[in-house]
Amino acid sequence: MKKLFAAVVLLLAAVGVVLHRSKAQTVYVPHPVFCATLSNAPCSQIPGYIGPDPRLGGSNDYPGLFGLAPTSANADVETPFDNMAWQMFVALNWAAGATKQPPAIGLTAKGLRVWQQYRKVSSLFGNSPVIAGCPSALALPVISIGSDGHGNPMPNNEEYFQASTNLPLIDINGNWTLFERRVNDVEAQYLLAPNGDSSQTLTTLPGQVNFLKQKNPVIQFTTSSTSPQGKNGSIEIKAAWRILDKSRGDDPSRYYTQEAILAVPSDLVNGGNKICATVTLGLVGMHIIQRNPVDKKNPALLPEWIWATFEHVDNAPMAELPCAVNNACTGVNVESCGPAAPDLSQRYSFYNQNAKTFATNIRPKSSDPKNQDNYVWNSKQPFAQGATTVGTDQPQATRCWSIYPTTDQLNKQWRAELAKYKTPLQNYMLVGTQWGAPVFVHGMYINLPMNAVPAMLSNMTLETYIQMYTGSDPTLPGPGSCIGCHKQFATLSIGPQPQLPSDLSFLPGLVEPLTARKKVVTAR
């Protein structure tokens, strides 16, 4: 009897192994496409379109990412967008002087990257009233923080305030995170002369007044005239940098780095002396948005903003109870999204393993009792020292949303491929790709915005404190959704009510910089 029982146990175990292997073999793994030209290696070609997407049919409705993860390519909604996102990220971070070179050279050569040759927004809308003039014998790139001359930072240049909350993010070394924006030539030319008419330029207040005098004015960055079939549409880049310091434990080899001059005007600095410092910057976050042209091969892909966001893998840990873009999110603090679940062996850029607090994503409070919006610079590193009250100067950031399963699988494949070329890009991950589209939900009630796929997307370095925020009405878009926020709040600053939508771009608001930051209002 014992022998029979043992035989049955062995048989069941063997069947279990077979079943386990069978299940493992049927698990769907998305296919990476390393280049828009379909070559087998990463390339410098910036894609203008996604590849074939079987779920994007003849209608303009999109099924979203609700329910279970896909089990086959035919049910895989997201991977065509995610492959395009990775292709954009790699091509834009190719060495600008080596775009015709293979990846072993183009991804490791020194010098500016392709996106860093795009125009800064200050070159289109003008500088802030006051900037610090910092000469550089080495002609290094300049990260210039602007002000109004009275202690208030302005948004026309680089910034240390996150756009949607006017709050700073402090890194593990006690320095401000720095933000930079650039646009490609297609978008720059449209801003300067929409419809080919420079008298209606969107870069000045008089130009916008002239633009509004048209009959039925519409702002549309990518058109058949600005972006012919097969070409790139308008592209906006927003990059997040942090200052690296080897003496404090940073490893620059893990980042794309840039030597730069940090220029801060005297009215923003404690002590009243301007800052002109040479710093090593490490890229920690990047938004890439492109408005795709009409695609004759895929007519259901309407001209829409395709929004990809990337982070460095060392930025911050995931929350203990993260939300998932394909599931409802309940029981989580909307502001902080709860305690983190850190890897104790990892050194994070925005999470202090030794801090004696379990709270995360806490909005920093200014130490200035007279002006809670005043975050002054220390004259030397750490530049944020003394600017916030005790208890809010620890960078206890965490990611509130888990990465979608197919995106996570694709990340592993792309990072493994990039590791072959010994490029620091292997240390970055795609958080997600969002596309502005009407979403069709099969009779389900989803307490999330429904004007983009996935419904929620945020970058921990760029929207730290509003990853969970959807606005007072949870059925409406809010800053927790990149496209939702821009679709709801991006309008011209002038004209009759309701104001004219500015095609999801906040940049035209820079003609009135004092009000540009007040577009998005969130609870504080």
Backbone torsions as a table, in degrees:
resi	resn	phi	psi	omega
1	MET	NA	-43.2	179.0
2	LYS	-61.7	-39.6	-179.8
3	LYS	-65.7	-38.6	178.6
4	LEU	-65.3	-42.2	179.4
5	PHE	-61.9	-42.9	179.7
6	ALA	-63.6	-39.2	-179.5
7	ALA	-64.8	-40.4	178.9
8	VAL	-64.2	-42.2	178.4
9	VAL	-59.5	-45.1	179.8
10	LEU	-63.8	-39.4	-179.8
11	LEU	-64.8	-45.0	179.5
12	LEU	-63.9	-38.2	178.0
13	ALA	-63.2	-41.8	179.7
14	ALA	-64.8	-42.1	177.7
15	VAL	-62.7	-39.8	179.0
16	GLY	-61.5	-41.3	178.3
17	VAL	-62.4	-44.1	179.4
18	VAL	-61.5	-46.6	180.0
19	LEU	-62.4	-40.5	179.2
20	HIS	-61.7	-44.8	179.4
21	ARG	-65.4	-37.6	179.4
22	SER	-63.3	-43.7	178.2
23	LYS	-64.5	-41.9	-179.7
24	ALA	-61.6	-36.7	-178.8
25	GLN	-72.0	-22.6	-177.8
26	THR	-94.8	-2.0	177.4
27	VAL	-65.6	127.4	-177.4
28	TYR	-77.6	131.1	176.5
29	VAL	-121.2	122.8	-179.0
30	PRO	-65.9	155.2	-176.4
31	HIS	-99.8	122.1	177.9
32	PRO	-75.0	141.4	173.5
33	VAL	-119.4	104.0	-167.4
34	PHE	-77.7	-11.7	-179.1
35	CYS	-149.8	144.3	179.4
36	ALA	-64.5	-21.7	178.0
37	THR	-87.8	4.4	178.1
38	LEU	71.2	18.6	173.5
39	SER	-71.5	167.2	-174.8
40	ASN	-86.7	1.4	-177.8
41	ALA	-131.0	155.5	175.1
42	PRO	-55.4	148.9	-177.0
43	CYS	-142.0	173.6	-176.9
44	SER	-93.4	10.2	179.2
45	GLN	-79.2	117.3	177.7
46	ILE	-82.6	116.7	-175.9
47	PRO	-72.1	149.4	174.4
48	GLY	-106.7	-8.6	-175.2
49	TYR	-143.0	162.3	168.4
50	ILE	-81.9	166.9	172.3
51	GLY	-80.1	-175.7	179.4
52	PRO	-56.0	133.0	178.8
53	ASP	-124.4	104.4	-173.4
54	PRO	-62.4	-23.7	-178.3
55	ARG	-86.6	-10.0	177.8
56	LEU	-91.3	89.9	-171.1
57	GLY	-89.9	-151.5	-175.3
58	GLY	-72.6	-25.0	178.9
59	SER	-85.2	171.7	179.8
60	ASN	-96.8	5.2	176.5
61	ASP	-83.0	147.5	-179.2
62	TYR	-125.4	135.9	-171.5
63	PRO	-74.4	-6.2	178.3
64	GLY	72.6	-165.9	-178.6
65	LEU	-121.1	37.2	-178.1
66	PHE	-85.9	147.1	177.6
67	GLY	88.5	-154.0	-175.3
68	LEU	-75.9	156.3	176.5
69	ALA	-66.2	153.9	-176.9
70	PRO	-65.7	151.8	178.0
71	THR	-112.2	1.4	178.5
72	SER	-156.1	164.1	179.4
73	ALA	-62.6	-32.9	-179.1
74	ASN	-66.9	-21.5	179.5
75	ALA	-104.5	4.7	-174.1
76	ASP	-88.6	99.7	-178.5
77	VAL	-73.1	-40.8	-162.4
78	GLU	-89.4	-31.5	-170.3
79	THR	-58.3	-39.8	176.5
80	PRO	-57.3	-38.7	177.0
81	PHE	-70.2	-40.7	-178.3
82	ASP	-67.3	-37.8	175.6
83	ASN	-63.5	-40.6	176.4
84	MET	-61.8	-40.5	179.4
85	ALA	-59.5	-49.4	179.3
86	TRP	-63.0	-41.2	178.3
87	GLN	-60.3	-41.6	177.6
88	MET	-64.4	-46.7	-177.2
89	PHE	-60.0	-45.9	-178.8
90	VAL	-67.6	-46.4	-177.6
91	ALA	-66.0	-39.0	179.6
92	LEU	-70.6	-26.5	178.4
93	ASN	-97.6	15.0	171.4
94	TRP	-72.3	145.5	176.9
95	ALA	-59.3	127.2	-174.6
96	ALA	-61.4	-29.6	-179.1
97	GLY	-90.0	7.2	-176.1
98	ALA	-137.5	33.6	-176.4
99	THR	-68.2	-18.3	178.1
100	LYS	-97.5	4.9	-179.3
101	GLN	-95.1	156.7	177.5
102	PRO	-66.8	165.1	-175.4
103	PRO	-59.0	-31.9	179.8
104	ALA	-58.8	-27.9	178.3
105	ILE	-99.1	-49.6	-174.5
106	GLY	-62.6	-28.3	-178.2
107	LEU	-94.1	-3.7	-178.5
108	THR	-125.2	-13.9	-178.5
109	ALA	-62.6	148.9	178.6
110	LYS	-77.8	164.9	176.9
111	GLY	109.7	177.4	-178.1
112	LEU	-63.3	150.7	176.3
113	ARG	-91.9	169.5	-176.2
114	VAL	-55.3	-46.5	-176.4
115	TRP	-66.9	-22.8	-179.5
116	GLN	-77.9	-2.8	172.0
117	GLN	-95.8	-5.4	173.4
118	TYR	-69.7	163.5	-176.1
119	ARG	-78.6	137.1	171.7
120	LYS	-71.7	152.7	-179.5
121	VAL	-65.0	-28.2	179.6
122	SER	-66.0	-26.1	178.5
123	SER	-74.2	-16.3	178.5
124	LEU	-99.4	-41.4	-174.1
125	PHE	-105.4	-3.3	-179.4
126	GLY	89.7	156.6	-179.6
127	ASN	-72.8	165.1	170.0
128	SER	-64.3	162.8	-178.2
129	PRO	-53.9	-35.1	-178.9
130	VAL	-132.3	128.3	170.6
131	ILE	-132.4	156.9	-179.6
132	ALA	-87.6	122.1	175.2
133	GLY	-79.2	112.7	-176.6
134	CYS	-124.8	99.1	179.2
135	PRO	-66.2	145.8	179.6
136	SER	-131.4	117.3	178.9
137	ALA	-66.6	-25.2	-178.2
138	LEU	-93.0	1.4	-179.0
139	ALA	53.9	44.7	179.3
140	LEU	-74.8	155.8	171.8
141	PRO	-59.5	150.3	-177.1
142	VAL	-115.5	128.4	168.4
143	ILE	-98.4	105.3	-171.5
144	SER	-108.5	115.6	175.9
145	ILE	-89.1	126.5	-178.7
146	GLY	-102.2	161.3	179.0
147	SER	-145.3	175.0	175.3
148	ASP	-92.3	2.3	-178.3
149	GLY	88.6	-3.7	-177.4
150	HIS	-126.9	30.9	175.4
151	GLY	86.4	10.3	180.0
152	ASN	-114.8	119.4	178.3
153	PRO	-67.3	146.3	-179.2
154	MET	-114.3	154.7	-171.6
155	PRO	-91.2	1.6	-175.1
156	ASN	-74.9	-19.5	178.7
157	ASN	-110.5	-157.9	174.4
158	GLU	-67.7	161.6	-172.8
159	GLU	-135.9	163.6	168.7
160	TYR	-124.1	11.5	171.7
161	PHE	-107.2	137.8	172.3
162	GLN	-71.7	141.4	-168.2
163	ALA	-62.3	-38.6	-169.8
164	SER	-87.8	-12.0	-178.5
165	THR	-128.2	-11.4	-174.6
166	ASN	59.3	34.4	179.0
167	LEU	-119.5	148.6	178.8
168	PRO	-89.1	164.3	173.1
169	LEU	-122.7	125.0	-177.5
170	ILE	-101.4	136.5	-178.8
171	ASP	-91.3	-179.1	-174.3
172	ILE	-63.7	-22.4	179.6
173	ASN	-90.5	-1.8	-178.9
174	GLY	85.6	23.3	178.0
175	ASN	-110.1	154.3	175.2
176	TRP	-69.0	146.0	167.8
177	THR	-80.6	140.7	-173.9
178	LEU	-112.9	142.6	-174.2
179	PHE	-124.0	135.9	-176.3
180	GLU	-131.9	139.9	179.9
181	ARG	-125.3	139.4	177.6
182	ARG	-142.7	157.6	177.4
183	VAL	-132.9	149.4	178.1
184	ASN	-76.9	174.5	-173.6
185	ASP	-66.7	-32.0	178.8
186	VAL	-59.8	-47.9	-179.7
187	GLU	-70.7	-40.2	179.8
188	ALA	-58.6	-45.0	-178.4
189	GLN	-66.5	-35.5	177.7
190	TYR	-67.3	-43.8	178.6
191	LEU	-60.5	-40.3	-177.6
192	LEU	-73.3	-34.0	-176.1
193	ALA	-149.9	74.2	178.7
194	PRO	-60.8	136.6	-177.0
195	ASN	59.7	24.1	177.8
196	GLY	75.5	11.9	-176.0
197	ASP	-114.9	104.5	-176.7
198	SER	-69.9	-18.0	177.5
199	SER	-70.3	-16.1	178.7
200	GLN	-106.1	24.4	-177.1
201	THR	-53.1	138.9	177.7
202	LEU	-87.1	4.2	-176.6
203	THR	-95.7	-1.9	177.3
204	THR	-136.3	157.9	178.5
205	LEU	-65.2	-47.3	177.2
206	PRO	-60.1	-36.6	179.0
207	GLY	-64.0	-40.3	178.6
208	GLN	-68.1	-34.2	175.6
209	VAL	-61.7	-44.2	178.1
210	ASN	-64.3	-39.2	179.7
211	PHE	-60.6	-40.4	-177.4
212	LEU	-72.5	-13.6	179.1
213	LYS	-77.1	-11.5	177.2
214	GLN	-64.3	161.2	172.4
215	LYS	-81.6	122.0	-178.7
216	ASN	53.9	60.9	179.7
217	PRO	-66.3	139.2	178.5
218	VAL	-137.8	129.1	175.1
219	ILE	-91.1	122.1	179.3
220	GLN	-145.6	108.0	-170.7
221	PHE	-68.9	-37.6	-177.5
222	THR	-110.8	117.8	177.1
223	THR	-130.1	174.2	179.5
224	SER	-64.7	-24.7	179.3
225	SER	-83.9	-36.5	-179.7
226	THR	-81.0	-28.9	-177.5
227	SER	-138.8	89.7	179.4
228	PRO	-61.7	162.9	177.9
229	GLN	-49.2	129.5	176.9
230	GLY	89.7	-5.7	-179.4
231	LYS	-103.4	165.9	177.6
232	ASN	-72.8	147.9	173.5
233	GLY	-89.8	-165.7	177.6
234	SER	-64.5	139.0	-179.8
235	ILE	-129.6	130.7	170.4
236	GLU	-115.9	140.7	177.7
237	ILE	-121.9	134.7	168.6
238	LYS	-128.8	120.1	-176.1
239	ALA	-111.5	144.2	174.3
240	ALA	-113.6	128.7	-179.2
241	TRP	-119.1	151.9	164.9
242	ARG	-130.2	154.3	-177.6
243	ILE	-81.8	123.6	-177.9
244	LEU	-92.6	146.7	-178.5
245	ASP	-145.2	106.7	179.6
246	LYS	-58.3	-36.9	-176.4
247	SER	-65.4	-17.4	179.6
248	ARG	-103.4	6.1	175.1
249	GLY	106.1	1.6	179.1
250	ASP	-73.6	146.6	177.6
251	ASP	-116.3	94.3	-176.8
252	PRO	-59.3	-23.2	-178.0
253	SER	-66.3	-15.9	-179.6
254	ARG	-86.2	-4.5	-174.3
255	TYR	-122.3	157.1	158.5
256	TYR	-76.2	123.6	-174.5
257	THR	-115.5	158.5	178.5
258	GLN	-146.2	121.8	171.0
259	GLU	-74.1	132.2	-175.1
260	ALA	-149.4	161.4	171.1
261	ILE	-94.7	123.6	175.3
262	LEU	-94.0	119.3	-176.5
263	ALA	-119.1	120.5	-178.7
264	VAL	-130.8	125.5	-178.4
265	PRO	-66.8	155.9	-170.7
266	SER	-63.7	-30.3	-176.4
267	ASP	-72.2	-9.9	176.7
268	LEU	-99.6	0.0	-171.3
269	VAL	-111.5	133.5	175.2
270	ASN	-64.0	119.8	-176.9
271	GLY	106.6	-18.5	172.5
272	GLY	83.5	14.1	176.4
273	ASN	-110.6	134.2	-178.6
274	LYS	-64.9	157.3	178.4
275	ILE	-104.3	126.9	170.9
276	CYS	-131.4	90.6	-172.5
277	ALA	-123.0	139.6	172.4
278	THR	-86.4	123.7	-175.1
279	VAL	-131.6	157.0	170.9
280	THR	-102.0	118.1	-178.5
281	LEU	-99.5	141.8	174.1
282	GLY	-116.5	129.7	179.7
283	LEU	-70.2	124.7	-179.2
284	VAL	-119.0	-14.4	179.0
285	GLY	-159.8	153.1	178.4
286	MET	-156.1	124.2	165.8
287	HIS	-91.3	132.8	171.0
288	ILE	-124.7	119.0	177.2
289	ILE	-124.7	134.3	178.9
290	GLN	-136.1	133.3	176.4
291	ARG	-93.3	105.9	-173.1
292	ASN	-67.1	143.0	173.9
293	PRO	-72.0	174.2	173.4
294	VAL	-60.5	134.1	-178.9
295	ASP	-114.2	104.6	-178.1
296	LYS	-64.6	-27.4	179.3
297	LYS	-77.4	-20.6	-177.8
298	ASN	-139.9	70.3	-172.1
299	PRO	-62.5	-20.7	178.5
300	ALA	-72.5	-18.2	176.4
301	LEU	-82.8	89.6	-178.5
302	LEU	-69.0	157.0	174.6
303	PRO	-58.5	109.0	-177.9
304	GLU	-141.0	159.5	172.3
305	TRP	-75.8	123.6	173.3
306	ILE	-101.8	121.6	-166.7
307	TRP	-116.1	114.8	178.7
308	ALA	-115.2	138.6	178.7
309	THR	-133.6	134.0	-175.4
310	PHE	-122.7	152.1	174.8
311	GLU	-138.0	158.2	169.9
312	HIS	-74.3	143.1	-175.0
313	VAL	-68.7	-16.3	-179.8
314	ASP	-92.2	5.9	-172.2
315	ASN	-60.3	-59.1	-173.1
316	ALA	-162.1	157.3	177.6
317	PRO	-78.1	165.4	174.3
318	MET	-78.1	154.2	174.4
319	ALA	-66.8	155.3	177.2
320	GLU	-60.5	-39.1	-179.9
321	LEU	-123.6	73.1	-177.5
322	PRO	-72.3	154.9	172.8
323	CYS	-86.7	157.5	178.9
324	ALA	-121.3	140.3	-174.6
325	VAL	-66.2	-17.0	179.3
326	ASN	-106.8	16.4	177.8
327	ASN	-140.6	158.4	175.5
328	ALA	-67.2	153.4	-178.0
329	CYS	-120.1	114.3	-177.3
330	THR	-134.0	156.3	173.5
331	GLY	71.6	24.2	-178.6
332	VAL	-121.4	137.2	177.1
333	ASN	-60.6	121.9	-175.2
334	VAL	-62.8	-34.5	-178.1
335	GLU	-77.2	-51.4	-169.6
336	SER	-102.7	-20.0	-174.6
337	CYS	60.0	22.1	170.0
338	GLY	85.5	-179.9	-178.6
339	PRO	-69.0	159.5	-178.8
340	ALA	-89.9	164.0	175.0
341	ALA	-122.5	76.2	-173.7
342	PRO	-76.3	153.6	168.0
343	ASP	-83.6	114.4	-172.3
344	LEU	-64.8	-15.8	179.8
345	SER	-89.6	-3.3	-172.6
346	GLN	-105.2	143.3	172.8
347	ARG	-99.9	114.4	-177.8
348	TYR	-92.5	155.7	178.9
349	SER	-80.8	-27.8	-174.3
350	PHE	-131.0	25.5	177.9
351	TYR	-146.2	120.9	-178.0
352	ASN	-93.0	112.1	-178.2
353	GLN	-63.6	-23.0	-175.1
354	ASN	-96.9	-0.9	-179.2
355	ALA	-68.0	142.5	-177.6
356	LYS	-95.0	56.2	178.0
357	THR	-151.2	145.9	178.5
358	PHE	-103.3	-6.3	-179.9
359	ALA	-73.0	146.2	179.8
360	THR	-132.0	158.7	177.1
361	ASN	52.6	38.8	179.0
362	ILE	-79.9	129.7	-178.8
363	ARG	-67.4	127.9	-178.2
364	PRO	-68.4	141.8	178.5
365	LYS	-107.3	131.8	-179.3
366	SER	-65.0	144.6	177.5
367	SER	-83.1	-3.5	178.2
368	ASP	-83.4	109.5	-175.5
369	PRO	-68.0	-20.1	-177.1
370	LYS	-89.5	-20.8	-176.3
371	ASN	-147.5	99.1	-177.1
372	GLN	-71.3	-8.9	176.5
373	ASP	-96.6	5.4	-175.2
374	ASN	-99.7	108.8	177.8
375	TYR	-116.5	95.6	-174.6
376	VAL	-80.5	158.4	177.6
377	TRP	-91.4	137.2	166.4
378	ASN	-71.6	150.7	-174.4
379	SER	-72.2	-17.0	177.1
380	LYS	-143.8	169.1	-179.6
381	GLN	-66.6	144.7	-4.0
382	PRO	-73.4	130.0	-169.4
383	PHE	-71.0	-19.6	179.8
384	ALA	-95.5	3.7	-175.6
385	GLN	-61.6	126.7	176.8
386	GLY	83.4	-2.0	-175.6
387	ALA	-85.4	-18.6	-179.1
388	THR	-125.9	160.9	-178.2
389	THR	-74.0	156.7	179.4
390	VAL	-60.8	133.5	-179.0
391	GLY	103.5	-20.4	176.7
392	THR	-115.9	7.9	179.6
393	ASP	-96.9	5.0	176.8
394	GLN	-94.4	129.2	-176.4
395	PRO	-79.6	66.9	-176.0
396	GLN	-87.7	67.0	-179.4
397	ALA	-93.0	149.8	175.6
398	THR	-145.1	157.2	178.5
399	ARG	-90.8	127.8	-174.5
400	CYS	-85.5	-27.4	-174.6
401	TRP	-112.9	129.7	175.6
402	SER	-72.8	157.5	-179.3
403	ILE	-81.7	138.1	-177.3
404	TYR	-56.4	141.4	-171.7
405	PRO	-53.9	-46.4	-179.0
406	THR	-69.3	-33.2	176.5
407	THR	-64.1	-41.9	178.6
408	ASP	-62.5	-42.6	178.5
409	GLN	-65.6	-40.8	179.5
410	LEU	-66.3	-37.9	177.4
411	ASN	-56.2	-45.0	-178.5
412	LYS	-61.0	-39.0	-178.7
413	GLN	-71.8	-42.7	178.3
414	TRP	-65.3	-42.6	-178.7
415	ARG	-66.1	-37.0	177.0
416	ALA	-65.1	-39.7	177.9
417	GLU	-65.7	-43.7	-179.5
418	LEU	-67.4	-29.4	178.2
419	ALA	-63.2	-26.1	179.4
420	LYS	-62.4	-25.9	-176.1
421	TYR	-101.5	6.0	176.8
422	LYS	54.8	41.0	177.1
423	THR	-100.6	143.5	177.6
424	PRO	-64.8	-11.3	177.3
425	LEU	-62.8	-16.8	176.7
426	GLN	-65.5	-14.6	-177.5
427	ASN	-98.9	18.6	177.6
428	TYR	-116.8	158.0	-179.8
429	MET	-136.9	147.0	172.9
430	LEU	-79.6	119.5	176.2
431	VAL	-76.6	-36.5	177.5
432	GLY	170.2	164.9	175.9
433	THR	-124.2	129.3	-175.7
434	GLN	-119.5	141.9	-179.0
435	TRP	-130.6	129.4	-179.0
436	GLY	-76.6	106.2	-176.6
437	ALA	-151.5	151.8	170.8
438	PRO	-63.0	132.4	-176.1
439	VAL	-106.0	127.3	178.0
440	PHE	-95.8	122.6	179.7
441	VAL	-114.8	126.9	-174.2
442	HIS	-75.1	74.9	175.2
443	GLY	66.3	18.8	-177.6
444	MET	-102.0	147.3	171.8
445	TYR	-98.6	115.7	-179.4
446	ILE	-117.8	120.9	-177.0
447	ASN	-82.8	56.0	-179.1
448	LEU	-143.6	157.8	175.5
449	PRO	-59.6	148.5	-174.3
450	MET	-126.9	37.8	177.4
451	ASN	-117.6	16.7	180.0
452	ALA	-159.1	156.7	176.9
453	VAL	-121.2	123.6	-11.2
454	PRO	-68.6	167.2	-174.4
455	ALA	-66.8	-32.0	-178.0
456	MET	-125.8	135.5	176.5
457	LEU	-156.0	131.1	177.6
458	SER	-152.0	157.7	179.2
459	ASN	-109.5	125.8	-174.2
460	MET	-59.2	-30.6	-178.3
461	THR	-83.3	-20.6	-174.3
462	LEU	-108.4	-22.6	178.8
463	GLU	-136.8	51.9	-171.8
464	THR	-54.6	-45.4	-165.7
465	TYR	-96.2	0.3	-176.6
466	ILE	-131.5	27.5	179.8
467	GLN	-61.2	-29.4	-176.7
468	MET	-102.7	-0.2	-171.2
469	TYR	-84.5	126.8	176.9
470	THR	-120.1	8.7	-179.1
471	GLY	96.4	174.1	-177.3
472	SER	-65.3	-31.3	176.1
473	ASP	-105.6	109.9	-174.3
474	PRO	-64.4	-12.9	178.0
475	THR	-85.2	-7.8	179.4
476	LEU	-99.5	155.4	179.4
477	PRO	-68.9	150.1	177.9
478	GLY	-146.8	-177.8	-177.3
479	PRO	-60.0	-18.8	175.4
480	GLY	-66.9	-11.5	174.2
481	SER	-117.6	119.2	-177.8
482	CYS	-55.1	-55.6	-178.3
483	ILE	-68.1	-38.3	178.7
484	GLY	-58.6	-44.6	179.0
485	CYS	-62.5	-49.8	-176.3
486	HIS	-68.9	-33.6	179.4
487	LYS	-69.8	-34.3	-176.5
488	GLN	-81.4	-37.1	-168.4
489	PHE	-110.8	-17.5	-175.0
490	ALA	-79.4	102.8	177.9
491	THR	-138.8	166.0	171.7
492	LEU	-65.6	152.7	-177.8
493	SER	-83.1	-8.5	-174.7
494	ILE	-123.5	175.7	174.5
495	GLY	97.6	177.2	-177.3
496	PRO	-71.5	165.7	175.1
497	GLN	-92.8	141.3	-6.9
498	PRO	-71.0	148.4	-175.7
499	GLN	-70.3	155.8	-176.3
500	LEU	-71.2	125.9	175.1
501	PRO	-59.6	141.8	-177.8
502	SER	-107.2	37.9	174.7
503	ASP	53.7	47.7	174.7
504	LEU	67.9	5.2	-179.5
505	SER	-105.2	130.1	174.9
506	PHE	-82.2	-8.7	-172.7
507	LEU	-59.6	-41.4	178.3
508	PRO	-56.8	-22.3	177.7
509	GLY	-67.2	-13.8	-178.4
510	LEU	-70.7	-9.5	175.3
511	VAL	-67.5	-20.1	174.3
512	GLU	-127.6	76.4	-170.8
513	PRO	-61.0	-25.9	-179.3
514	LEU	-66.7	-29.2	-179.6
515	THR	-103.7	-7.7	-176.4
516	ALA	-60.0	-34.5	-177.6
517	ARG	-80.2	-9.7	-176.4
518	LYS	-95.1	7.0	-179.6
519	LYS	-61.9	-47.0	-177.9
520	VAL	-101.3	121.9	-178.9
521	VAL	-114.2	116.5	177.4
522	THR	-121.9	154.8	-179.8
523	ALA	-63.0	139.9	-179.5
524	ARG	-126.0	NA	NA
